[in-house]
Amino acid sequence: MIKTINLKDSEVKVEELGGDNTQILNNGNGTVYASKFPNITVGGDNVIAIPPGAIDGLYGTHGTVHLLGTGSVEVRGVDQKINAVRCGTVGRGSGISSGYVDEKCAEALDSAEEYADSLNAELAGYIGYEVLLPCCTAENRKNQ
């Protein structure tokens, strides 16, 4: 399940995401902090910092995650490996090179081919592409 959460600088508990792990996309302008545990402390143990425009995640959340920060965040319960994506600038359509996307697509294909087409479409959307990068489709990867 995917949920969009609008954080307002107070801790929020997000439940019923499904999956063993949680993938988090920070669509806001500030850093978002995430943990499997409540009472998040910036820089504390078991807390990850997700900069603006980045994707990261937590393992072993079993559908529940705690978030702290401001702005819009998309959270998704997944069973697959989470490929973290960090970009140098804020916002969609900037900061991620097509070479970097190709690299992440190849990693996704190697670790979970059935998940790759979905991830490719999401990554393409994040950087403003209307179509998938041809090298990243499962069919084209098999032919290379």
Chimera marker file (.cmm) of the C-alpha trace (Angstrom):
<marker_set name="trace">
<marker id="1" x="0.000" y="0.000" z="0.000" r="1" g="1" b="0" radius="0.5"/>
<marker id="2" x="1.150" y="3.551" z="-0.717" r="1" g="1" b="0" radius="0.5"/>
<marker id="3" x="0.232" y="6.410" z="1.592" r="1" g="1" b="0" radius="0.5"/>
<marker id="4" x="0.975" y="10.114" z="1.156" r="1" g="1" b="0" radius="0.5"/>
<marker id="5" x="1.569" y="11.872" z="4.458" r="1" g="1" b="0" radius="0.5"/>
<marker id="6" x="1.811" y="15.649" z="4.969" r="1" g="1" b="0" radius="0.5"/>
<marker id="7" x="4.141" y="16.159" z="7.911" r="1" g="1" b="0" radius="0.5"/>
<marker id="8" x="3.832" y="19.267" z="10.074" r="1" g="1" b="0" radius="0.5"/>
<marker id="9" x="6.974" y="19.046" z="12.254" r="1" g="1" b="0" radius="0.5"/>
<marker id="10" x="5.505" y="16.549" z="14.705" r="1" g="1" b="0" radius="0.5"/>
<marker id="11" x="5.976" y="12.796" z="14.854" r="1" g="1" b="0" radius="0.5"/>
<marker id="12" x="3.436" y="10.727" z="12.910" r="1" g="1" b="0" radius="0.5"/>
<marker id="13" x="2.860" y="6.976" z="13.178" r="1" g="1" b="0" radius="0.5"/>
<marker id="14" x="1.919" y="5.387" z="9.837" r="1" g="1" b="0" radius="0.5"/>
<marker id="15" x="0.353" y="1.930" z="10.030" r="1" g="1" b="0" radius="0.5"/>
<marker id="16" x="-1.141" y="-0.761" z="7.806" r="1" g="1" b="0" radius="0.5"/>
<marker id="17" x="1.341" y="-0.328" z="4.961" r="1" g="1" b="0" radius="0.5"/>
<marker id="18" x="1.800" y="-4.059" z="4.427" r="1" g="1" b="0" radius="0.5"/>
<marker id="19" x="5.105" y="-5.637" z="3.476" r="1" g="1" b="0" radius="0.5"/>
<marker id="20" x="8.111" y="-6.406" z="5.637" r="1" g="1" b="0" radius="0.5"/>
<marker id="21" x="9.920" y="-3.164" z="4.755" r="1" g="1" b="0" radius="0.5"/>
<marker id="22" x="8.996" y="0.474" z="4.190" r="1" g="1" b="0" radius="0.5"/>
<marker id="23" x="10.196" y="2.599" z="1.252" r="1" g="1" b="0" radius="0.5"/>
<marker id="24" x="10.054" y="6.359" z="1.869" r="1" g="1" b="0" radius="0.5"/>
<marker id="25" x="10.128" y="9.142" z="-0.759" r="1" g="1" b="0" radius="0.5"/>
<marker id="26" x="10.691" y="12.632" z="0.621" r="1" g="1" b="0" radius="0.5"/>
<marker id="27" x="8.818" y="15.058" z="-1.662" r="1" g="1" b="0" radius="0.5"/>
<marker id="28" x="9.248" y="17.947" z="0.775" r="1" g="1" b="0" radius="0.5"/>
<marker id="29" x="11.864" y="20.686" z="1.043" r="1" g="1" b="0" radius="0.5"/>
<marker id="30" x="13.354" y="19.601" z="4.373" r="1" g="1" b="0" radius="0.5"/>
<marker id="31" x="14.939" y="16.484" z="5.825" r="1" g="1" b="0" radius="0.5"/>
<marker id="32" x="12.545" y="13.799" z="7.050" r="1" g="1" b="0" radius="0.5"/>
<marker id="33" x="13.508" y="11.438" z="9.870" r="1" g="1" b="0" radius="0.5"/>
<marker id="34" x="12.161" y="7.889" z="10.030" r="1" g="1" b="0" radius="0.5"/>
<marker id="35" x="12.315" y="5.007" z="12.481" r="1" g="1" b="0" radius="0.5"/>
<marker id="36" x="10.658" y="1.705" z="13.325" r="1" g="1" b="0" radius="0.5"/>
<marker id="37" x="10.365" y="3.039" z="16.871" r="1" g="1" b="0" radius="0.5"/>
<marker id="38" x="8.435" y="5.981" z="18.393" r="1" g="1" b="0" radius="0.5"/>
<marker id="39" x="9.969" y="9.087" z="20.008" r="1" g="1" b="0" radius="0.5"/>
<marker id="40" x="12.296" y="10.021" z="17.160" r="1" g="1" b="0" radius="0.5"/>
<marker id="41" x="15.349" y="12.064" z="18.111" r="1" g="1" b="0" radius="0.5"/>
<marker id="42" x="17.249" y="13.793" z="15.293" r="1" g="1" b="0" radius="0.5"/>
<marker id="43" x="20.620" y="12.069" z="15.089" r="1" g="1" b="0" radius="0.5"/>
<marker id="44" x="19.448" y="9.368" z="17.500" r="1" g="1" b="0" radius="0.5"/>
<marker id="45" x="19.849" y="5.611" z="17.351" r="1" g="1" b="0" radius="0.5"/>
<marker id="46" x="17.628" y="3.700" z="14.905" r="1" g="1" b="0" radius="0.5"/>
<marker id="47" x="16.734" y="6.898" z="13.019" r="1" g="1" b="0" radius="0.5"/>
<marker id="48" x="17.478" y="7.549" z="9.344" r="1" g="1" b="0" radius="0.5"/>
<marker id="49" x="17.613" y="11.016" z="7.786" r="1" g="1" b="0" radius="0.5"/>
<marker id="50" x="16.092" y="11.345" z="4.301" r="1" g="1" b="0" radius="0.5"/>
<marker id="51" x="17.043" y="14.551" z="2.476" r="1" g="1" b="0" radius="0.5"/>
<marker id="52" x="14.644" y="16.349" z="0.112" r="1" g="1" b="0" radius="0.5"/>
<marker id="53" x="14.026" y="14.468" z="-3.135" r="1" g="1" b="0" radius="0.5"/>
<marker id="54" x="15.556" y="11.229" z="-1.846" r="1" g="1" b="0" radius="0.5"/>
<marker id="55" x="14.239" y="7.693" z="-1.524" r="1" g="1" b="0" radius="0.5"/>
<marker id="56" x="15.315" y="5.518" z="1.388" r="1" g="1" b="0" radius="0.5"/>
<marker id="57" x="13.754" y="2.934" z="3.616" r="1" g="1" b="0" radius="0.5"/>
<marker id="58" x="13.664" y="0.815" z="6.709" r="1" g="1" b="0" radius="0.5"/>
<marker id="59" x="13.819" y="-2.960" z="6.967" r="1" g="1" b="0" radius="0.5"/>
<marker id="60" x="11.678" y="-5.035" z="9.318" r="1" g="1" b="0" radius="0.5"/>
<marker id="61" x="8.941" y="-2.449" z="9.847" r="1" g="1" b="0" radius="0.5"/>
<marker id="62" x="6.103" y="-4.923" z="9.164" r="1" g="1" b="0" radius="0.5"/>
<marker id="63" x="3.766" y="-2.159" z="7.982" r="1" g="1" b="0" radius="0.5"/>
<marker id="64" x="4.428" y="0.483" z="10.655" r="1" g="1" b="0" radius="0.5"/>
<marker id="65" x="6.845" y="3.439" z="10.559" r="1" g="1" b="0" radius="0.5"/>
<marker id="66" x="7.305" y="6.666" z="12.533" r="1" g="1" b="0" radius="0.5"/>
<marker id="67" x="8.114" y="9.910" z="10.677" r="1" g="1" b="0" radius="0.5"/>
<marker id="68" x="9.247" y="13.370" z="11.767" r="1" g="1" b="0" radius="0.5"/>
<marker id="69" x="9.709" y="16.463" z="9.605" r="1" g="1" b="0" radius="0.5"/>
<marker id="70" x="7.736" y="18.765" z="7.348" r="1" g="1" b="0" radius="0.5"/>
<marker id="71" x="6.276" y="18.405" z="3.877" r="1" g="1" b="0" radius="0.5"/>
<marker id="72" x="4.903" y="15.609" z="1.739" r="1" g="1" b="0" radius="0.5"/>
<marker id="73" x="6.227" y="12.064" z="2.107" r="1" g="1" b="0" radius="0.5"/>
<marker id="74" x="5.172" y="8.919" z="0.220" r="1" g="1" b="0" radius="0.5"/>
<marker id="75" x="5.516" y="5.688" z="2.175" r="1" g="1" b="0" radius="0.5"/>
<marker id="76" x="5.083" y="2.209" z="0.735" r="1" g="1" b="0" radius="0.5"/>
<marker id="77" x="5.127" y="-1.224" z="2.325" r="1" g="1" b="0" radius="0.5"/>
<marker id="78" x="7.335" y="-3.564" z="0.270" r="1" g="1" b="0" radius="0.5"/>
<marker id="79" x="8.848" y="-7.020" z="0.557" r="1" g="1" b="0" radius="0.5"/>
<marker id="80" x="11.723" y="-6.272" z="-1.830" r="1" g="1" b="0" radius="0.5"/>
<marker id="81" x="15.128" y="-4.745" z="-1.307" r="1" g="1" b="0" radius="0.5"/>
<marker id="82" x="14.985" y="-0.944" z="-1.048" r="1" g="1" b="0" radius="0.5"/>
<marker id="83" x="17.333" y="0.900" z="-3.421" r="1" g="1" b="0" radius="0.5"/>
<marker id="84" x="18.157" y="4.226" z="-1.819" r="1" g="1" b="0" radius="0.5"/>
<marker id="85" x="18.333" y="7.169" z="-4.238" r="1" g="1" b="0" radius="0.5"/>
<marker id="86" x="19.997" y="10.394" z="-3.138" r="1" g="1" b="0" radius="0.5"/>
<marker id="87" x="20.042" y="13.435" z="-5.398" r="1" g="1" b="0" radius="0.5"/>
<marker id="88" x="21.903" y="16.701" z="-5.115" r="1" g="1" b="0" radius="0.5"/>
<marker id="89" x="19.002" y="19.097" z="-5.579" r="1" g="1" b="0" radius="0.5"/>
<marker id="90" x="15.464" y="19.457" z="-4.329" r="1" g="1" b="0" radius="0.5"/>
<marker id="91" x="12.388" y="18.513" z="-6.309" r="1" g="1" b="0" radius="0.5"/>
<marker id="92" x="11.339" y="16.252" z="-9.097" r="1" g="1" b="0" radius="0.5"/>
<marker id="93" x="12.944" y="16.471" z="-12.492" r="1" g="1" b="0" radius="0.5"/>
<marker id="94" x="16.341" y="17.581" z="-11.257" r="1" g="1" b="0" radius="0.5"/>
<marker id="95" x="19.471" y="16.207" z="-9.677" r="1" g="1" b="0" radius="0.5"/>
<marker id="96" x="19.362" y="12.631" z="-11.022" r="1" g="1" b="0" radius="0.5"/>
<marker id="97" x="21.324" y="11.772" z="-14.145" r="1" g="1" b="0" radius="0.5"/>
<marker id="98" x="20.081" y="9.161" z="-16.608" r="1" g="1" b="0" radius="0.5"/>
<marker id="99" x="23.299" y="7.195" z="-15.966" r="1" g="1" b="0" radius="0.5"/>
<marker id="100" x="22.452" y="7.033" z="-12.276" r="1" g="1" b="0" radius="0.5"/>
<marker id="101" x="18.924" y="5.875" z="-13.089" r="1" g="1" b="0" radius="0.5"/>
<marker id="102" x="20.349" y="3.206" z="-15.435" r="1" g="1" b="0" radius="0.5"/>
<marker id="103" x="22.625" y="1.991" z="-12.636" r="1" g="1" b="0" radius="0.5"/>
<marker id="104" x="19.735" y="1.783" z="-10.137" r="1" g="1" b="0" radius="0.5"/>
<marker id="105" x="17.546" y="0.016" z="-12.697" r="1" g="1" b="0" radius="0.5"/>
<marker id="106" x="20.270" y="-2.582" z="-13.287" r="1" g="1" b="0" radius="0.5"/>
<marker id="107" x="20.589" y="-3.143" z="-9.523" r="1" g="1" b="0" radius="0.5"/>
<marker id="108" x="16.846" y="-3.602" z="-9.232" r="1" g="1" b="0" radius="0.5"/>
<marker id="109" x="16.819" y="-6.083" z="-12.109" r="1" g="1" b="0" radius="0.5"/>
<marker id="110" x="19.625" y="-8.081" z="-10.561" r="1" g="1" b="0" radius="0.5"/>
<marker id="111" x="17.965" y="-8.248" z="-7.144" r="1" g="1" b="0" radius="0.5"/>
<marker id="112" x="14.276" y="-8.556" z="-8.090" r="1" g="1" b="0" radius="0.5"/>
<marker id="113" x="13.491" y="-8.719" z="-11.797" r="1" g="1" b="0" radius="0.5"/>
<marker id="114" x="9.728" y="-8.919" z="-11.293" r="1" g="1" b="0" radius="0.5"/>
<marker id="115" x="9.837" y="-5.647" z="-9.311" r="1" g="1" b="0" radius="0.5"/>
<marker id="116" x="12.065" y="-3.807" z="-11.770" r="1" g="1" b="0" radius="0.5"/>
<marker id="117" x="9.474" y="-2.641" z="-14.302" r="1" g="1" b="0" radius="0.5"/>
<marker id="118" x="7.480" y="-0.972" z="-11.524" r="1" g="1" b="0" radius="0.5"/>
<marker id="119" x="10.598" y="0.668" z="-10.098" r="1" g="1" b="0" radius="0.5"/>
<marker id="120" x="11.717" y="1.786" z="-13.563" r="1" g="1" b="0" radius="0.5"/>
<marker id="121" x="8.382" y="3.513" z="-14.160" r="1" g="1" b="0" radius="0.5"/>
<marker id="122" x="8.580" y="5.261" z="-10.787" r="1" g="1" b="0" radius="0.5"/>
<marker id="123" x="12.162" y="6.432" z="-11.308" r="1" g="1" b="0" radius="0.5"/>
<marker id="124" x="11.317" y="7.659" z="-14.796" r="1" g="1" b="0" radius="0.5"/>
<marker id="125" x="8.398" y="9.620" z="-13.346" r="1" g="1" b="0" radius="0.5"/>
<marker id="126" x="10.544" y="11.150" z="-10.601" r="1" g="1" b="0" radius="0.5"/>
<marker id="127" x="12.974" y="12.628" z="-13.106" r="1" g="1" b="0" radius="0.5"/>
<marker id="128" x="10.313" y="13.805" z="-15.530" r="1" g="1" b="0" radius="0.5"/>
<marker id="129" x="10.520" y="11.139" z="-18.244" r="1" g="1" b="0" radius="0.5"/>
<marker id="130" x="7.243" y="10.157" z="-19.876" r="1" g="1" b="0" radius="0.5"/>
<marker id="131" x="8.537" y="6.770" z="-21.035" r="1" g="1" b="0" radius="0.5"/>
<marker id="132" x="10.820" y="4.246" z="-19.469" r="1" g="1" b="0" radius="0.5"/>
<marker id="133" x="14.491" y="4.317" z="-20.287" r="1" g="1" b="0" radius="0.5"/>
<marker id="134" x="14.813" y="1.539" z="-22.899" r="1" g="1" b="0" radius="0.5"/>
<marker id="135" x="17.839" y="-0.030" z="-21.234" r="1" g="1" b="0" radius="0.5"/>
<marker id="136" x="15.900" y="-0.510" z="-18.016" r="1" g="1" b="0" radius="0.5"/>
<marker id="137" x="13.028" y="-2.681" z="-19.194" r="1" g="1" b="0" radius="0.5"/>
<marker id="138" x="13.228" y="-6.342" z="-18.233" r="1" g="1" b="0" radius="0.5"/>
<marker id="139" x="12.856" y="-7.388" z="-21.875" r="1" g="1" b="0" radius="0.5"/>
<marker id="140" x="15.737" y="-5.212" z="-23.107" r="1" g="1" b="0" radius="0.5"/>
<marker id="141" x="17.992" y="-6.279" z="-20.217" r="1" g="1" b="0" radius="0.5"/>
<marker id="142" x="17.505" y="-9.929" z="-21.238" r="1" g="1" b="0" radius="0.5"/>
<marker id="143" x="18.553" y="-9.083" z="-24.810" r="1" g="1" b="0" radius="0.5"/>
<marker id="144" x="21.777" y="-7.326" z="-23.785" r="1" g="1" b="0" radius="0.5"/>
<link id1="1" id2="2" r="1" g="1" b="0" radius="0.2"/>
<link id1="2" id2="3" r="1" g="1" b="0" radius="0.2"/>
<link id1="3" id2="4" r="1" g="1" b="0" radius="0.2"/>
<link id1="4" id2="5" r="1" g="1" b="0" radius="0.2"/>
<link id1="5" id2="6" r="1" g="1" b="0" radius="0.2"/>
<link id1="6" id2="7" r="1" g="1" b="0" radius="0.2"/>
<link id1="7" id2="8" r="1" g="1" b="0" radius="0.2"/>
<link id1="8" id2="9" r="1" g="1" b="0" radius="0.2"/>
<link id1="9" id2="10" r="1" g="1" b="0" radius="0.2"/>
<link id1="10" id2="11" r="1" g="1" b="0" radius="0.2"/>
<link id1="11" id2="12" r="1" g="1" b="0" radius="0.2"/>
<link id1="12" id2="13" r="1" g="1" b="0" radius="0.2"/>
<link id1="13" id2="14" r="1" g="1" b="0" radius="0.2"/>
<link id1="14" id2="15" r="1" g="1" b="0" radius="0.2"/>
<link id1="15" id2="16" r="1" g="1" b="0" radius="0.2"/>
<link id1="16" id2="17" r="1" g="1" b="0" radius="0.2"/>
<link id1="17" id2="18" r="1" g="1" b="0" radius="0.2"/>
<link id1="18" id2="19" r="1" g="1" b="0" radius="0.2"/>
<link id1="19" id2="20" r="1" g="1" b="0" radius="0.2"/>
<link id1="20" id2="21" r="1" g="1" b="0" radius="0.2"/>
<link id1="21" id2="22" r="1" g="1" b="0" radius="0.2"/>
<link id1="22" id2="23" r="1" g="1" b="0" radius="0.2"/>
<link id1="23" id2="24" r="1" g="1" b="0" radius="0.2"/>
<link id1="24" id2="25" r="1" g="1" b="0" radius="0.2"/>
<link id1="25" id2="26" r="1" g="1" b="0" radius="0.2"/>
<link id1="26" id2="27" r="1" g="1" b="0" radius="0.2"/>
<link id1="27" id2="28" r="1" g="1" b="0" radius="0.2"/>
<link id1="28" id2="29" r="1" g="1" b="0" radius="0.2"/>
<link id1="29" id2="30" r="1" g="1" b="0" radius="0.2"/>
<link id1="30" id2="31" r="1" g="1" b="0" radius="0.2"/>
<link id1="31" id2="32" r="1" g="1" b="0" radius="0.2"/>
<link id1="32" id2="33" r="1" g="1" b="0" radius="0.2"/>
<link id1="33" id2="34" r="1" g="1" b="0" radius="0.2"/>
<link id1="34" id2="35" r="1" g="1" b="0" radius="0.2"/>
<link id1="35" id2="36" r="1" g="1" b="0" radius="0.2"/>
<link id1="36" id2="37" r="1" g="1" b="0" radius="0.2"/>
<link id1="37" id2="38" r="1" g="1" b="0" radius="0.2"/>
<link id1="38" id2="39" r="1" g="1" b="0" radius="0.2"/>
<link id1="39" id2="40" r="1" g="1" b="0" radius="0.2"/>
<link id1="40" id2="41" r="1" g="1" b="0" radius="0.2"/>
<link id1="41" id2="42" r="1" g="1" b="0" radius="0.2"/>
<link id1="42" id2="43" r="1" g="1" b="0" radius="0.2"/>
<link id1="43" id2="44" r="1" g="1" b="0" radius="0.2"/>
<link id1="44" id2="45" r="1" g="1" b="0" radius="0.2"/>
<link id1="45" id2="46" r="1" g="1" b="0" radius="0.2"/>
<link id1="46" id2="47" r="1" g="1" b="0" radius="0.2"/>
<link id1="47" id2="48" r="1" g="1" b="0" radius="0.2"/>
<link id1="48" id2="49" r="1" g="1" b="0" radius="0.2"/>
<link id1="49" id2="50" r="1" g="1" b="0" radius="0.2"/>
<link id1="50" id2="51" r="1" g="1" b="0" radius="0.2"/>
<link id1="51" id2="52" r="1" g="1" b="0" radius="0.2"/>
<link id1="52" id2="53" r="1" g="1" b="0" radius="0.2"/>
<link id1="53" id2="54" r="1" g="1" b="0" radius="0.2"/>
<link id1="54" id2="55" r="1" g="1" b="0" radius="0.2"/>
<link id1="55" id2="56" r="1" g="1" b="0" radius="0.2"/>
<link id1="56" id2="57" r="1" g="1" b="0" radius="0.2"/>
<link id1="57" id2="58" r="1" g="1" b="0" radius="0.2"/>
<link id1="58" id2="59" r="1" g="1" b="0" radius="0.2"/>
<link id1="59" id2="60" r="1" g="1" b="0" radius="0.2"/>
<link id1="60" id2="61" r="1" g="1" b="0" radius="0.2"/>
<link id1="61" id2="62" r="1" g="1" b="0" radius="0.2"/>
<link id1="62" id2="63" r="1" g="1" b="0" radius="0.2"/>
<link id1="63" id2="64" r="1" g="1" b="0" radius="0.2"/>
<link id1="64" id2="65" r="1" g="1" b="0" radius="0.2"/>
<link id1="65" id2="66" r="1" g="1" b="0" radius="0.2"/>
<link id1="66" id2="67" r="1" g="1" b="0" radius="0.2"/>
<link id1="67" id2="68" r="1" g="1" b="0" radius="0.2"/>
<link id1="68" id2="69" r="1" g="1" b="0" radius="0.2"/>
<link id1="69" id2="70" r="1" g="1" b="0" radius="0.2"/>
<link id1="70" id2="71" r="1" g="1" b="0" radius="0.2"/>
<link id1="71" id2="72" r="1" g="1" b="0" radius="0.2"/>
<link id1="72" id2="73" r="1" g="1" b="0" radius="0.2"/>
<link id1="73" id2="74" r="1" g="1" b="0" radius="0.2"/>
<link id1="74" id2="75" r="1" g="1" b="0" radius="0.2"/>
<link id1="75" id2="76" r="1" g="1" b="0" radius="0.2"/>
<link id1="76" id2="77" r="1" g="1" b="0" radius="0.2"/>
<link id1="77" id2="78" r="1" g="1" b="0" radius="0.2"/>
<link id1="78" id2="79" r="1" g="1" b="0" radius="0.2"/>
<link id1="79" id2="80" r="1" g="1" b="0" radius="0.2"/>
<link id1="80" id2="81" r="1" g="1" b="0" radius="0.2"/>
<link id1="81" id2="82" r="1" g="1" b="0" radius="0.2"/>
<link id1="82" id2="83" r="1" g="1" b="0" radius="0.2"/>
<link id1="83" id2="84" r="1" g="1" b="0" radius="0.2"/>
<link id1="84" id2="85" r="1" g="1" b="0" radius="0.2"/>
<link id1="85" id2="86" r="1" g="1" b="0" radius="0.2"/>
<link id1="86" id2="87" r="1" g="1" b="0" radius="0.2"/>
<link id1="87" id2="88" r="1" g="1" b="0" radius="0.2"/>
<link id1="88" id2="89" r="1" g="1" b="0" radius="0.2"/>
<link id1="89" id2="90" r="1" g="1" b="0" radius="0.2"/>
<link id1="90" id2="91" r="1" g="1" b="0" radius="0.2"/>
<link id1="91" id2="92" r="1" g="1" b="0" radius="0.2"/>
<link id1="92" id2="93" r="1" g="1" b="0" radius="0.2"/>
<link id1="93" id2="94" r="1" g="1" b="0" radius="0.2"/>
<link id1="94" id2="95" r="1" g="1" b="0" radius="0.2"/>
<link id1="95" id2="96" r="1" g="1" b="0" radius="0.2"/>
<link id1="96" id2="97" r="1" g="1" b="0" radius="0.2"/>
<link id1="97" id2="98" r="1" g="1" b="0" radius="0.2"/>
<link id1="98" id2="99" r="1" g="1" b="0" radius="0.2"/>
<link id1="99" id2="100" r="1" g="1" b="0" radius="0.2"/>
<link id1="100" id2="101" r="1" g="1" b="0" radius="0.2"/>
<link id1="101" id2="102" r="1" g="1" b="0" radius="0.2"/>
<link id1="102" id2="103" r="1" g="1" b="0" radius="0.2"/>
<link id1="103" id2="104" r="1" g="1" b="0" radius="0.2"/>
<link id1="104" id2="105" r="1" g="1" b="0" radius="0.2"/>
<link id1="105" id2="106" r="1" g="1" b="0" radius="0.2"/>
<link id1="106" id2="107" r="1" g="1" b="0" radius="0.2"/>
<link id1="107" id2="108" r="1" g="1" b="0" radius="0.2"/>
<link id1="108" id2="109" r="1" g="1" b="0" radius="0.2"/>
<link id1="109" id2="110" r="1" g="1" b="0" radius="0.2"/>
<link id1="110" id2="111" r="1" g="1" b="0" radius="0.2"/>
<link id1="111" id2="112" r="1" g="1" b="0" radius="0.2"/>
<link id1="112" id2="113" r="1" g="1" b="0" radius="0.2"/>
<link id1="113" id2="114" r="1" g="1" b="0" radius="0.2"/>
<link id1="114" id2="115" r="1" g="1" b="0" radius="0.2"/>
<link id1="115" id2="116" r="1" g="1" b="0" radius="0.2"/>
<link id1="116" id2="117" r="1" g="1" b="0" radius="0.2"/>
<link id1="117" id2="118" r="1" g="1" b="0" radius="0.2"/>
<link id1="118" id2="119" r="1" g="1" b="0" radius="0.2"/>
<link id1="119" id2="120" r="1" g="1" b="0" radius="0.2"/>
<link id1="120" id2="121" r="1" g="1" b="0" radius="0.2"/>
<link id1="121" id2="122" r="1" g="1" b="0" radius="0.2"/>
<link id1="122" id2="123" r="1" g="1" b="0" radius="0.2"/>
<link id1="123" id2="124" r="1" g="1" b="0" radius="0.2"/>
<link id1="124" id2="125" r="1" g="1" b="0" radius="0.2"/>
<link id1="125" id2="126" r="1" g="1" b="0" radius="0.2"/>
<link id1="126" id2="127" r="1" g="1" b="0" radius="0.2"/>
<link id1="127" id2="128" r="1" g="1" b="0" radius="0.2"/>
<link id1="128" id2="129" r="1" g="1" b="0" radius="0.2"/>
<link id1="129" id2="130" r="1" g="1" b="0" radius="0.2"/>
<link id1="130" id2="131" r="1" g="1" b="0" radius="0.2"/>
<link id1="131" id2="132" r="1" g="1" b="0" radius="0.2"/>
<link id1="132" id2="133" r="1" g="1" b="0" radius="0.2"/>
<link id1="133" id2="134" r="1" g="1" b="0" radius="0.2"/>
<link id1="134" id2="135" r="1" g="1" b="0" radius="0.2"/>
<link id1="135" id2="136" r="1" g="1" b="0" radius="0.2"/>
<link id1="136" id2="137" r="1" g="1" b="0" radius="0.2"/>
<link id1="137" id2="138" r="1" g="1" b="0" radius="0.2"/>
<link id1="138" id2="139" r="1" g="1" b="0" radius="0.2"/>
<link id1="139" id2="140" r="1" g="1" b="0" radius="0.2"/>
<link id1="140" id2="141" r="1" g="1" b="0" radius="0.2"/>
<link id1="141" id2="142" r="1" g="1" b="0" radius="0.2"/>
<link id1="142" id2="143" r="1" g="1" b="0" radius="0.2"/>
<link id1="143" id2="144" r="1" g="1" b="0" radius="0.2"/>
</marker_set>
